[in-house]
Amino acid sequence: MARHTRGVAVAATALLLGALALPSSQAAQRDDDRTPDRHRDRAEPKVLVFSKTAGFRHDSIPDGIAAIQRLGTEHGFGVDATEDAATFTPDKLAAYDAVVFLSTTGDVLDGKQQSAFERYIEKGGGYVGVHAAADTEYDWPWYGGLAGAYFDSHPAIQPATLKTEDHAHPATSHLGRTWERTDEWYNYRTNPRDRARVLASLDEGSYEGGNMGGDHPLAWCQEYEGGRAFYTGAGHTKESFTEDAFVRHLLGGIRYATGQAQADCRPEKGYTPLYDATTGLDGWKQAGPGSFEDDGNGTLTTKGGMGLLWYEGREFTDSYSLKLDWRMASEGGDDNSGVFVGFPASDDPWSAVNNGYEIQIDATDTPDKTTGSVYGFQSADLKKRDAALNPPGEWNTYELRVEGERLRIYLNGTLVNDYTNTDPARSLKDGHIGLQNHGDEDEVSFRNVRVAPLGSPGKER
């Protein structure tokens, strides 16, 4: 809120540098400490593009290699390309932050090479699967888990509509609510939704030949056995690799896999939207000065203040998970906002300050009043917070998990704060939620506010 002074620029710089660290925990909730990034001694990240085929060979592979090489030049990561499976040794793989399986097909690695790649992922390596990477290594179940699903069949190349499900991941944050494009659309033998975060899915009503019963994921991400994995089913055609939206999609997947960008890739089901492009601001009410600008496509941006946009439509009690995506605008990261929980209905924005709890968004304040803190009560774990935070201009995801009087704060899937209320004058067990518009000099945007019920207080999901 307004009752503090700004921090120094040095803090922002340190925070932004910390945001580039590569997480390597494999736990779904990521409550444990992250291990140090084993690649940060390199001047720039480096990826290996692997395109060996033992089955059908896509004529778009050279185009894909060239596109990834261009992305490396433009965005500061090195690229090597090979079809030599002998590269899959512990020493050689250690030179790379991620391996891109570019439309590989069939059995491309022998047992020793498979073991080397497993160890590479377990030590924090990254995987990017493109299109026919799902048509690879059917007799290696570990690889099937890494890719997320195996190829089943496909209809003819044709236009289709994709639905963007995650608006914060760097592979999909540039997309609108839908994405119209032409490609070869894979059906998969299983649905990865229970174990991976689905980023985009196909509308089976928009084309002929879908067989997954209406829930048809096409791009997803996950933490797997200690490493990071991203897969996209797009990329069959040569034209894909000159299509701006697809190339940005691929870049986002590479940035996630190499640890250049952070994202919440835990599975997500059962959430009800409170604000997105379909709901608009139904149920929301502005308290105090300033406002939020709704762009009509599912993004709110703060204007002026000090005010609060709060959800009047219902009160939240006992145990729930609130998720939302947010982004700071200024290059220095000196923007200010916050998310409030557990406050009574009121048209006075200070009622939320005095009776509820603010989860802060502000990179440059004191520890108990900076991003990830319960404002004025408890600092985030700064080491974990810095490693999990994306820099200004990029989207982040908060999960605020309220279970009785316990509040846990996840930033891009990493637990950064675990707070228990002991103040008898306040309670997290019931109250409203709200978004702060802090003032004229602060510009923060929000997307995809959603909520899901949890089990009994104290029990894990």
N, C-alpha and C positions, 0 to 999 in steps of 0.2 A: 504494500500500500504506500501512501505518500509519506508516511511518518518514518522516513529514513533518508540518509544521504547516499549518494552514489559512491561506488567503490572506485578503485584506480584501474587504469587501462591495462596494467600489467596482469591483473587477475584475469581479465578477458582473454589476453593473449595466451596465458598458461592454460586456460580452460579450452581454447580452441585447439591448441596443440595436443592436449590430452584426449580430445574427441576422436583423434585418428588412431587410437590404440585398438588392436584386434582382440576381441573377446574370444575365449576358447573353452568356456564351460559348456558341457553337454546337457546339463540338467534343464528340464522343461521350464522350471520356474527361475532358474539362474540365481538362486539365493546365495550360492557360495562365491568365494573370491575368484576373480578372474586371474588366470595365469598371465605372466608377461608375454607381450607379443614377441614371437621368436624372430620376426623379420624386420623390426624397426631399426636395425643397424644399417639397412640399405637406404641409399639416397632416395629411391623411389620404389614403389611396389612393382612386381614383375609377374606376368602370367605366361603360362604355357598353353598354346592352342594345339590340341591333339585331335587329329582328324583321320585316324586309321579306319578303314572299313573292311569288313569280312563278309559283307552282304551287299545290299543295294548301295550304290554310291551316288550321292547328290551332286549335281553339277554346280550347285551354288557354293560348294565348299571354298573354292578360291576367292569368291566374292566375300564370304564370311571372314576369311583370314585377312584379306585386304582391309575390310571395314574395322576389324579389331585393331589392326596395326595403326590405322588412322586415328582411332580413338585413343590409343596409347600415346601417340605423338601429341594429340590435342589436349589430353587430360593427365599427362604426367605419370604413365606407367609403362614399363618395358614389356615387350611382346616377343616371344620366341614361338615358332610354329614347327611341328614335327608330325610324322606318321610312324616314327620309330618307337616301338614299344619298349626298346631297351633303355629309353630315357627314364622308365619307371623303376628307379633304384632309390634307396633312401638318400644318398648323397646328391644325386641329380635333382630329385624333387624338392630338396631343401632350398634350392635356389629360387623357388616360386611361391608367391602368396596364394595363387589359385591356379587350377587347371581347368581349361575350357574344353569339354568334350563336344566338338563341333560336328554334329550329324555323323557321329561314329555309328557303325552297325556291326552286329554279330559279336563273336568272341575275339576281342582285340588284345587281351592281356593273358599271359600264362599265370600259373599259380604263384610263382615268386614275385612277379610284377604286381599281381593283385594284392599280395601281402604288403608290399612296399607302399602301395597307394592307401591301403587301410591305415598303416602306421602314420602316413603323411596327414591324413584327415584327423586321426586321433590326436596328433600334436598341434592341431589348430589350423590346418590347411583349408583352402576353399575349393569349392566345386561349382562350375557353371555348366549346365547341360542345355544344349540347344537342339531342338527338334528331334532328330533321330537318335540323340543320346538315350532316349527311352527305348530304342530298338536295339539295345546293346546288352551283352553279358546276361542272358536269361538264366544261365546256370550258376550265377553268383548272387545269392540272395542279398548279401551285404550291399552290393551295388544297386540292386533294385530299391533298397531302402534309402540309399543316398539320392538316387534320381527322383524317388517319390512314387513312381508308377512305371509300369512297362506298357509299351505300345500294344494295341490290340488290332486296329484296322483304321482305314481312312477312306472317305469318299473322294470324289473328284475335286480338284482345286476350284474354289468358288468364293464369292464374297460372303462374309458373315459378320455378326455383331458380337463383340466382346463386352462384358460388363466389368467395370473396374470395381474391385471389392476392397482394395487397400489404397487409400489416397495419400499415404505418408511414405511408403517404401520408395526408394529412389528409382526403382524400375517402373513404377506406375504413377508416381506423384505428378507427372506432367500430363497425364491423360484426363479426359473428361469422364463423365459418368458412363459413357459408352465409347467404344472404339470400333470404327468400321474399317475393315481391311479384307484383302484377298490373300488366301494362303491355302495350304493343305492341312486340314483340320484333323488331328489325331483323336481317335477314341482310345481309352486306356483300360487295362484289365481290372484295375482297382481305382478307387477314389482316394486321393491323398489327404482329404480334408481333415481327417481325425488326427493326423500326425504332422501336418505342415500348415503354414499360413497361406491360404489361397489369395493370390494377388489379383487375378483376373480369371473370368470364366466365360465360356461360350453360351450364347443364347441359342439353344438347339432349334428354336422356332424360326431362326433367321437364315437357316441353310438346310440342305438335304444331307442326311447320312449320319447324324449324331445318334449314339446308342447308349448314352449314360443316364438316361431317365430324367433329364432336365437339370441335374446338378453335374456340370461338366467343367471342372477346373482345367485351365490351360497354362497358367503360370503360377508358381508357388515358391516359397522359401522355407528353410528350416535350419535349426541347429542339429547336427547329426554326428554322434559319436565323437564329440570334441571339436568338430569343425563347422563350417558354414556351407550351405548348399542352396543354389538357386537353379530353377529349371524353367524354361519356356518352351512350349510346344510349337511356337511360331518359328519361321526361318527356313521354310522349304524352298521358297522361290529366290532366284537371283535378285529380283527387285526388292526383296525385303531389306537387303543390306545397303540400299541407297534411300530407303524410306525413313524420313527423319524420326517419326514417332517410334518405329521399331528399333532403330539404331540407339535412340535414347533409352528405350526399354532394355536393350542389351547392355548398354553402358551402366545403367543402374544396377543390374544384376552382377556385373563384374565388380563395381565399386562395393557392393555389399559383401561379396565373396572374399575380396581382398582386405576387408576391414577399413576401407576408405570412408564408408558410410555405415551408420548404425540403423537398425530396424528391429521392430518387434515381430519375430517370425514364429512365435508360439501359435498353435492352432487356436482358432477363434470360432465359436458357435454360440447361438442362443442370445445374441445381443439385439436389443430393440433400439432403433434410431430415435434420438431426441432432436437432433438437428442434422440434416444433410440436404442434398439437392431435391429430395422428394418430399420431405416434411416442411421445409422452410422454417419459419419461426413460430409455428403453431405451439401454444403453450408457454412461450417465453415472454418476459416482461422486463422493460428497462426501468431501473431504479436510479435516481440521481442524474447528474449532468452527463453530457456526451452521448455516444450511441455506438452501435455496431453496424457497419455497412455490409449488407448481404449482396453478393455479386450475382445471385440467382443461379449459380452453379455449385452451390454447396460450400462456400467459403465466407466466413465472417471476419471482418477486420475492424479493430478498435478505432474509434474516432473520439478524441477529446476525453473528458472525464473530470473528476473522479466519479465513476459510476459502476453499475453492476447489472449485467443481463442475467436474470435468474429464471429458473424453470418453475413457473407457477403451477404447471399442470398436475403435479403430484408431489407428495413428500416421500422421501426415501428412508426406509427403516431397516434396522438390524444389519443385514448382510447383503451387500451388492458390489458389483464391479462396474466402475465408471471408466470408460475409455474415451479418449479424444486425441486428435492430432493438432499440433500447434507449430507456429513458425515465427521467429523474430525477424524484423525487416532490416534493421540497420547493420552495416558491415561491422561495426565495432561491438555489436551485441548488447548495446546499452539501452535495450527496451525493457519495459516493465509491464507485467500483467500477473494473473494468477487464477487459480480455480478454487472456488469455495465449496465446502461441504458442511453439512450439519448445522445449518442456521435456520431460524424461524422465518416464516413468511413476513415480509416487510417491504415497504416502498422506500425505506431509508437504507442506502448501501452500507452505512456504517454499522447497521445491525449485524450484517454478516461478519464484519471485522470483530465486533465485540462479543458475538455469541457463537460464531462458527470457527472453522479452520481454513486457512488459505494455504494451498500448495503453490509455492512461488514459481514464477517465471521471471528471472532477472539474473543475468550471468555475472554481474559485477558488484554485488552487495556483500555484506558480511556473511559468514557461513550459515548463521541461523535465519538469514533473510535472502538467500540466493536460490537459484534453480534447484528444485528437488527438496527444499526444506519445507517443514511445517512452520510457516512464517512466525518468527518470534518464539517458537517452542523448541524445535529440534532441527539441527543441521542434517543435510543428507550426508551419506558416506561420500566424501568429496573425491576420493580416488575412483570409486565405482562410477560416480556421477560424471566425472570428467571423461572417463573412458566410454561412457554410453551416449554422451551428448553430441548431436550434430551441430555444426556451426551455424551462425545466423544466415538466413536465406534458405536453409534446408529444413524439411519437416521432421518433427519429433512426435513420438507417441507417449502419452501418459496413460498408465492404468492406476487408478486409485481404488484400492480394495478395502472396503470398510466391512469389518466383521465385529459386531458389538462395539466396544470402545477401542478397538485396534484398527489402525490405519496404515496400510502398506502402500508405498509409492514405487511404481515400476516406471523406469524411463527407457524407452525402446527395448522393453522386455527384461531389463536388469533391475533387480531390487536395489534401490538406492536409499530407502528410508523405511524404518519400521517403528511406528510411534504408537504408544498406548496412552489414551487420555485418563488422567487421574483427578481432573478438576471437577468437583461435584456441581459447579455452576454451569458446566458445559457438558454436552453429550454428543457423541457421534451416532447414537442409536437411532436418531430420527432427525429430519431436517431437509432442507432444500439444497440444490446445487446452483452454482452461478459462475459466470465468467466476468472478469474485471476489465473495464476500460480505464486505464490509469491516468492518462493525460495527453495533452497535445503533442508532446515530444516522444511519445511511446506508440509504436505501431506493432501489434501482434495479431496474427491471423489464426483462426480456428477452423477445423474441419471435422466432420464425421463424429459427432458426439453421440455415444451410444451407451446403453446400460444393460446389465444382465444380473439376475438374481444369483446369489451364492447359497451354499448349504448353511448348516447351523454355524453360529459364531465359533471361530477357533479351528474349524475343519478346513483342510486344504481342498481346493477344487480338483 
